[in-house]
């Protein structure tokens, strides 16, 4: 069994690898984010992840199966009741959510909206399930004329507030979202309140990269809690700290793009730390998945693969690097929402270079990753997951 001093856990947001057995119950039968993206563009060019074993997990056009993968590979099933980012990340960290977060396909109850109006002092327009780009295009001009906040949701458990940056400063929009987060507890405890700033002129509105998520705190212990409580570093890149409501995080770095996220990962890996670097690259989900842009999604995957050698080059022999996802978001289906899918599992260390990786199989839960990290650092207290550390030889 190998010994590791640092773990880098990288979530390629929404990069699922095929429908889970219960996908039909979520309206996601047939979803396969990576497989369908590859088909949509005639094949993916991802040589680095191909050598690691991505093509061994599922058939992906353009990525061949290899007989000597550089990483251990497999796929993860989700046990939690849901398919959103918060639940996915919590499960990766060892916490399974058996009760789904509430959803509001017909908009939020009048008492919720009335209370939000009272607290913010601004009227509300929208209050419906909608695509973010579509509702901004449709209601943005009214928002600018009236000062009303655009409130909307989706198939996921989210309360989203959109506002134009020229009318409402970011700090004020974030304050409104904090007020909503304080309201939305208990029965109406949505997974996330999301600030959705936008800019531009009517007919040319666009969302800025200053989105901010306000999540509920985890309902039980996670590996982040165990690590920080035992004086290990827990460094997050991207929206990870928001998804855990900051709990268990010792240092965080927000990012505005996959490119910036990759650069921050490399920067942190060059520094001295002992513990976990937990990163999320959100553009796959936010920019391409939810907009059904399969070509853009495929281009983002190929860009990530082109930068991946830079990450691998700064890993140390006692580092464990894990690539996975938190759910799917198949851009080739009629839905613009997340999809209930398996997620990929690639585990690599420079210490593996003289060996070929092996198949870790279909893991019963995302929480196997949290359990593995917990075992690496000699921690106890997680309620779910089976470590695969002993299989990494």
N, C-alpha and C positions, 0 to 999 in steps of 0.2 A: 504494500500500500504506500502510495506516495505521500509526502508531507508537503504542505503548501503553507506559505506565510501570508499570501494575499489572494483574493478572489476578485475578478472583474466579471460582473454579471451584466450583460448587454441585452436589452429588450428591443428588438426590432418591432416597433409597435404595429400591431394588426397583421403581422406576416404569418398567418395560419397556413397549415399544410393538409387541409382536408376535413370534411365534416365529421363531427363526433357522432356516436351512435344516437344521441338524443337531439340531433340538429333539427329534425323535422318539428319537434315541439317548440322550437324557437323561430320557426319560419325560415330555416337556413339549409334545408335539404339540398345536397349537391354542391354546397360551397367548397371552394378550394382556392384560396387566395393566391399562393405562389404558383400552383399548377396552372390555373386559368390565366394569370398574368403572362406566364411563359407562352401559352398557346396563343394569346391575343397578339403577341408581337413576333410570332414565328420562332421563338426560342430565346432564352436568356443567356447572356455572356457573363458568367460569373466563375472564372477559373479558380480563384482562390477558395471560395466556399465549396466549389466542386471538389477540389483536392482535399478539403477537410471532411467531405462526406455528405454534403447536402443532397446530392443525387441518389444517395443510398437510403435516404429517409422515405421519399416518395418519388415516383417518376416525374421529372421536371424537364420539359422540352429544352434542349440546349445544354443541359447539365448531365453528363454521363455518370453512371454508377462507377465507382472505383474499387479495385480489389485491395488497395492499400491506403485507406483514408488516413489523413494526418490527425484526425480528431475522433474521439468516441462520439457516436451519433445515436439518435433515437427520436422518439416524439412523446409529447406529454398530453395526457387527457386532463380536462378540467373537471373537478368534482364540485366546485361551488355552483350555487344556483344563480347563474347570470353569465354575461358575456361582455362586461364593460372593463375598462382599464383598472379601476380601483380594485374590483374583486379579483381580476387577473394578477395584479401585482401583489396583493395581499396573499393570494394562494402561493405564488412563487416564493414568498417570504415565510411560508409555513402555516398560514391561517386560512382555513376553509370556511366559506360563508354559506351556511345551510339555508338561510332565509334570504330571498331576493330583495333587493332594494325596490321601493315603490316606483311605478312608472305612470305617466299621465298622457296617454295617447289622445285624449280629448282636451288637453289643457289642464291647468291647475284650478282647484276649487276656488270659488269666489272669495272665501274667507282668507285664503293664502294671498291672493292678489291684493285684496283690500288692505291687509296688514302690511304688505310690502310697500304699497302706495303711501300708507300712513308713515312708515318709518323713513322712507326716502324723500317724501314730499314731492314726488313726481308721478304723473299718471303713467299708465302702462298700455301699450298696444301689442297686438300679436296674441300672446297666450295660447299657443297652438303647437302641435308637433310639426316641425318643418325643417327643411335644409337650411343651414345657416347662411349660405351665400344667397339662396333664393329669397329668404325673408328679409335680408338686408336690402337686396335690390328692390323688393316690393314695398317695404315700409320705411326705408332709410330717409326718403325725402320728407315724409310725414314726421318722422322723428326730429329732423332738423327744424321743421317749422313749429312744432308744438313742444319740444323738449321732453316728449314722452319716452320712456325706456322701452326698448323692444325686448320682450320676454318670450322665450320659446323653449321647447323641449324636443326630444327625439324618441326613438324606440328605447333608448337607454334611460337610466335613472339620473336625469340631469335637469337643472334649472339654469338656463342660460340667459345672460343679460348682455345685449348688444347696445353699444353707444358709439357715436362718432367722436373721434378724438378732438376735433375742433370745437365741439359743443361741451363735452364732459371730459375733463382731464383724467388720465389713467388712475391717479390716486383716488379720485372721487368714484370712478367706476368700481375700483377694488373695494372701496368703503361700502358701496351699495351691496356688493356681493358678500361681504362679511356680515352685513345686516341680514341678508337672506340666509346665510349659513346658520346664523344664530336662531332664526325662525324655524328652519326646516330640520326638525329633530323628531324623534319618536315615530309616530305614525307616518309623518311626512318627511322622514329623514332620507332625502334623496342622496345618492352616492356622491354627487359632485354639484357644486354651484360653479359655473364657469363664466368668467368675464370674457366678452367677445368684442374687443375694440375694433372699429373699422375706420377707414378714411376714404378720401376721394370725393368726386362730385356725383350728383344724380346720373344714373346710367353708367357710372364708372366706379362704383363703390368696391372696395376690396378690404379684406380683413388684414389687420396688421399682425406681426408676430408676437404681440404683447399679451396674448391669451394668458389667463391665470386660472388655475383650478383650486377650488376650496373644498377639500374632501372631509368626510367624517373621519375621525380617528379610528384606527383599527379596533375591532371589538374584542381582541384577545392578543396574546403575546406574538410577536413576529421575531424573525432572526435579527432584524435591525435592533429591536429592544435588547435582545440577549447580548449582542455584540457591544452596543454602547454601554450597557450596564456593567460589562466586564472590561471596560476601558480600551476596547478596540475602536479603530476608526470606522466610521460609516460615512462615506463620501457619495453624494448623489449628483448626477448630471441630468439635466432636462427636467421633466415634470415629476420625477420620482418623489421628491420631498413633499410636494403638494398632495400626492396620492396617499401618503402616510400622515398627512396633517403635520409634517415636521417631526413626528415622533421617532425617536431612535436615531435621528440623523445628526452627525457631528459637524458636517460641512456640506454645503450645497452650492451648486452652480447652475443657474437657469440658462437656457440656450434658446436661440431663435430659429435654428435650422438644424438639419442633419449635419451639414458641413461644420457648423460651430460645435455641435455635440461631439463629433469625431475628434476635432482638434482639442477639445477639453479633456476627452478620455486620454488622448496621447500625453497631454501635459501632466495629468495626474499620475499616469503610470510612470512617468519619469521622476516623480518625487518619492520621498520616503514615507510610506504609511504601512500600517499593519492592520489588516482587516478587510473590509469590503468596499469596492467601488461599484456602485449600482447605477447604471445609465439607461436612458430611454431615448431612442431616436423616433420622434413623433411624426415626421413629415409623411411617412407611408400612410398613416391613418388620417391625419388632419388635412393634408393637401390633396392626396390622390385617392385614398380608399373611399372617403365619404363623398367624393365628387365623381365617383365611377370613372376615374381616369386611369385605365389599365396601362396605356403607353407611358404615362408619367410615373406610375408605380414601378413599371419595369425599368425605366431609366434610373429611378432612385435606387433600386436594387443593384443595378450594374455600377452606379456611382459608389455605393457603399463598398461593393466588392473591390473596386479599384483603389479604395483607401485602406482596405483591411490589412494589406501587407505592412502599412505603417504602424498599425496597432500591434501586429504580431512581432514586429521588429523591436519594440521596446518592452516586451514581456520578459520577465526573469524566469529562470529555470524553476523557481519555487512559486510561480504564479499559476493559478488556474483561471482560464478564460472560458466563460460559458456564454453562448449565444442562444437566445430563445425568443419567444413572443408572448403576448398577453391575451390574444384572441385573434380572430380573423377580421377582414373587412374586404370581402371579395368585390373588386370593382367591376366585374363582368356580369353581375346579377342585376335585377331590377331594383333591389334594395340599396339604399345609401348608408345603411347602418352596419354595425358590427355583426360578425357571423360567428356562430358556435363551432369552433374548429379545434383540432389538435394543433399544438405548436411544436416547432422544431427544437431539437436539443443537440447542440454541438459543444463538446467539452474538450479543450485543447490546453496543452502546456508545452513549452520548449523542452521540458523533460521527456516528452513523448517522442522526440524526433527520431530516435533510433527504432521506434516500434510503430506498428500500424494500429490505428484505433479499432475498436470493436463495436458491435451493435449493442446498445444499452436497452433495446427493445421499446415496447410501448409502456411508458410509465403510467401508473394508475392515477397520479395527481401531479399538478404543477409543484406541489409542496415537496416533492422529492429533491428539488433544488435547494430549498431552505434547509431541509434535513441534512443534505450533503455539506452545506456551508457550516451548519451547526456542528457536525462531527469534525470537520476540519479544525475548528477552533476549540474543540472540547467543551461545547456548551450543551445544556439540557434545558427543557422547558417547552419545546414546541409540541403541539397537540396532533400534528399530522405529518405524513411524509416518510418515505424510506430512503435513506442515504444510498447513493451509488458510489461512494468513495472507495470502497473495497474493490470495486470493479475497475478502477483506474490504476493499471499496473504499469 
